[in-house]
Every structure is written in structure tokens, then in C-alpha cells.
Amino acid sequence: MHYAIVQGSEETIEALIQAGACVDAGTVRKRWTRIEKSGRWNYHLSPGDQKASGTRTSHGLTPLHWAALIGHPAMIKYLLSKGADPNKCYQDGDTPLHLAIRADIIRDNNDAWNSSSWRIEIYNDLVEAGSEEADDARHHVSEIRSAVIEVL
């Protein structure tokens, strides 16, 4: 469901819900440790996350958390209309509103949740700093973040 949110695909989300997916199902974040060994990088799950990694939980990041984090107000409205809980906390204690305001996840993990390429703020990286386009991009991102916060 999380990836359907990036695409803005209400049809896919609806099909998942009809097939029994819970709109508030959370996904536990994987916490990886990067270790250099023999000149190569190896990634290992942190010891406390090996058992819970990739599991669904009532305390994981929900689709609504993801929509708030990446800045997708239309998906937030849709998920709320399907009964998503805007007050649900994930394992680190944040609600979707916390993520929307901060536009980031505090804990430093090497995972997709921390990748700026998913977020609306990527527009700021695609234009030359100090240009008129940069000002327009910052304004656009600010408007979208404000819309996300208002919806939540």
C-alpha cells in the first residue's frame, strides 16, 4: 500500500483494502548497520530488529505516516476517508502529523523511509540554488506541506 501512495493510486489501495488489507497496518522499519569488510560494504540488520524486521504491527509506520512523510495531501484525504487513524503512533512515537511537520524521521537508518527522493522536498534539489525556479520550488513545497498539515 505504501508504494501505491507514491503513485497516488486510489484504485490500487482500494483493491488492497477489498482484498483484506488493513488501512492502519504498520510496517516495522528495518535498522541496518553498515560494516566495511575486505574493502566492501556489508549491511546487517541491527540485533534488535532481526526478529521484527518487515513484520506488520500495530506500532509500525502506516500508509498514513508514509503519505504525511512524503507530502501527499490527496492520499492523506483518501486514507482518512477509508478510516485511517491520524493519531496512530509508530514504534518511535510519532503520529503522521509529527512526520508531516518535521518532513523527516528522526532516527538515522539506512532505509527508504529516510530517502529524500520520495519526498516533495526533492523539488528543492532539482533546481539551481538562488534561481527564480528555486524560489518557486520552495514556495510549492511549502504550500504542499501546509496542505498536508491542514488535512491532518
RAQUIRA-V869283 format. One record per residue. N is the residue number from 1. RES is the residue in three letters. PHI is phi in whole degrees, -180 to 180 (999 if undefined). D_LAST is the distance of its C-alpha to the last C-alpha in Angstrom with 2 decimals. Layout:
n res phi d_last
N RES PHI D_LAST
N RES PHI D_LAST
//
This chain:
n res phi d_last
1 MET 999 18.98
2 HIS -60 17.59
3 TYR -75 20.10
4 ALA -65 19.47
5 ILE -65 15.93
6 VAL -58 17.73
7 GLN -81 19.92
8 GLY 68 17.30
9 SER -93 19.53
10 GLU -62 18.20
11 GLU -63 21.86
12 THR -67 22.15
13 ILE -63 19.08
14 GLU -61 20.45
15 ALA -63 23.85
16 LEU -66 22.67
17 ILE -64 21.02
18 GLN -63 24.26
19 ALA -84 26.27
20 GLY 110 24.69
21 ALA -69 21.94
22 CYS -89 19.25
23 VAL -65 15.67
24 ASP -106 14.92
25 ALA -65 18.09
26 GLY -99 17.90
27 THR -116 20.28
28 VAL -73 22.07
29 ARG -71 22.50
30 LYS -85 26.10
31 ARG -112 27.59
32 TRP -106 30.60
33 THR -110 33.49
34 ARG -97 35.42
35 ILE -128 39.16
36 GLU -88 41.92
37 LYS -141 44.95
38 SER 56 48.04
39 GLY 77 46.35
40 ARG -125 43.47
41 TRP -88 39.89
42 ASN -119 39.08
43 TYR -115 35.70
44 HIS -130 35.60
45 LEU -65 32.89
46 SER -61 32.61
47 PRO -51 34.57
48 GLY -73 31.77
49 ASP -104 29.76
50 GLN -64 32.65
51 LYS -75 32.34
52 ALA -90 28.56
53 SER -56 28.02
54 GLY 74 26.35
55 THR -86 26.00
56 ARG -90 23.16
57 THR -150 22.00
58 SER -74 19.62
59 HIS -113 18.86
60 GLY -88 18.42
61 LEU -74 15.75
62 THR -89 14.06
63 PRO -56 13.37
64 LEU -68 9.58
65 HIS -57 10.57
66 TRP -63 12.80
67 ALA -62 10.67
68 ALA -68 8.37
69 LEU -64 11.81
70 ILE -82 13.64
71 GLY 87 11.37
72 HIS -126 11.21
73 PRO -61 8.78
74 ALA -64 11.25
75 MET -70 11.24
76 ILE -62 7.57
77 LYS -59 8.31
78 TYR -63 11.56
79 LEU -63 10.76
80 LEU -63 8.67
81 SER -67 11.79
82 LYS -95 13.93
83 GLY 98 12.80
84 ALA -62 10.81
85 ASP -92 9.97
86 PRO -73 6.62
87 ASN -103 9.22
88 LYS -71 11.82
89 CYS -99 13.71
90 TYR -97 16.01
91 GLN -58 19.59
92 ASP -96 19.07
93 GLY 95 16.65
94 ASP -90 13.36
95 THR -91 9.97
96 PRO -56 7.69
97 LEU -63 6.23
98 HIS -57 10.02
99 LEU -68 10.84
100 ALA -65 8.67
101 ILE -70 10.35
102 ARG -81 13.61
103 ALA 56 13.71
104 ASP -166 16.19
105 ILE -106 17.30
106 ILE -60 19.74
107 ARG -64 22.42
108 ASP -86 24.84
109 ASN -123 25.56
110 ASN -93 27.32
111 ASP -145 24.93
112 ALA -64 22.78
113 TRP -64 19.56
114 ASN -94 21.03
115 SER -73 22.40
116 SER -71 21.27
117 SER -67 22.61
118 TRP -84 19.51
119 ARG -90 17.12
120 ILE -59 16.71
121 GLU -65 18.67
122 ILE -59 21.71
123 TYR -57 22.43
124 ASN -65 23.55
125 ASP -85 26.10
126 LEU -94 27.54
127 VAL -125 29.04
128 GLU -72 31.81
129 ALA -57 30.87
130 GLY 83 31.85
131 SER -84 32.09
132 GLU -63 30.66
133 GLU -63 28.67
134 ALA -65 27.15
135 ASP -64 26.04
136 ASP -63 24.59
137 ALA -63 22.79
138 ARG -61 21.27
139 HIS -64 20.18
140 HIS -62 18.67
141 VAL -62 16.75
142 SER -62 15.55
143 GLU -63 14.43
144 ILE -67 12.49
145 ARG -58 10.82
146 SER -63 10.03
147 ALA -65 8.68
148 VAL -62 6.37
149 ILE -64 5.22
150 GLU -64 5.48
151 VAL -65 3.80
152 LEU -75 0.00
//
